[in-house]
């Protein structure tokens, strides 16, 4: 499960209105029969028209300054393993979205009229999408790039030869292009993966557009707040503030697991990501301590995600040695930077 929370872009691609973003979310519906169209939905309604979404989001911005985001975008990207656990992609993901937004509301350290925030205070609209395209930041595109660059250079040279601007053997160049196409490390259906190519398999995911203001258009609710949970004096009153992203991400994961009876492997958990960043030794110690079958699945998942398996310790002895090497490198860097003296 990969979740992102992003503030509305001001300037550049998106205007002060939500109209462009909503239109972007409608892209998959173009050319589809009415029965195949995925509509917007929220906590209590289905088949909501795009124009209604724009009207509701744009009309819920009271007292927000010009440079303040009017809405936030939440994207939920279930893994292939998680998607395989669903019975009906669209309906199951709708059910999950509604449970997720209940968790979202509870993650605010705020009160409205003396009561904690609930999902009834959140104005949002969501949409299920079933396609994804490869982007320039994807590992497959990055690792195929040297081949793509060489192919482009050869094609440009062939064009110049055919136009009489350069001399060379175009037949040999075209043969080499075919070899480069076949040798590129990442292929899909026998073709080199390129930017913009649709990803195969189940690619269902969720886009949510959520208003910065509550449903009464009077209270600002920012999931981008730098405050996790605190209190501050405002106009002589003690006011709660903050949004706990860590709690939200943790709850979002556990809600999915409980809703669909999903058995999550350690390396696919939010906790493992935190462990790896904050305490790599704890991460590897936990990984090595998993039951044999679960550990095998974990190593397979890491390998598929592109992690160099040679860098992963497979025993407590290797873990100790690699930890020592890691600490040694840290000391060497510190000496060179004169941050310590030995």
Buried (B, 14 or more C-beta within 10 A) or exposed (E): BEBEBEBBEBEEEBEBBBBEBBEEBBEBBEEEEEEEEBBBBBBEEEEBEBEEBBEBBBEBBEEBEEEBBBBBBBBBBBBEBBBEBBEEBEEBBBBBBBBBBBBBBBBBBBEBEEEEBEBEBBBBBBBBBEEBEBEEEBEBBEBBEEBBEBBEEBEEBBEEBEEEEEEEEBEEBEEBBEEBBEEBEBBBEEEBBBBEBEBEEBBBBBBBBBBBBBBEBEBBBBBEBEBBBEEEEEEEEEEBBBBBBEBBBBBBBBBBBEBBEBEBBBBBBBBBBBBBEEEBBEBBBBBBEBEEEBBEBBBEBBEEEEEEEEEBBBEEEEBEEBBEEEEEEEEEEEEEEEEEEE
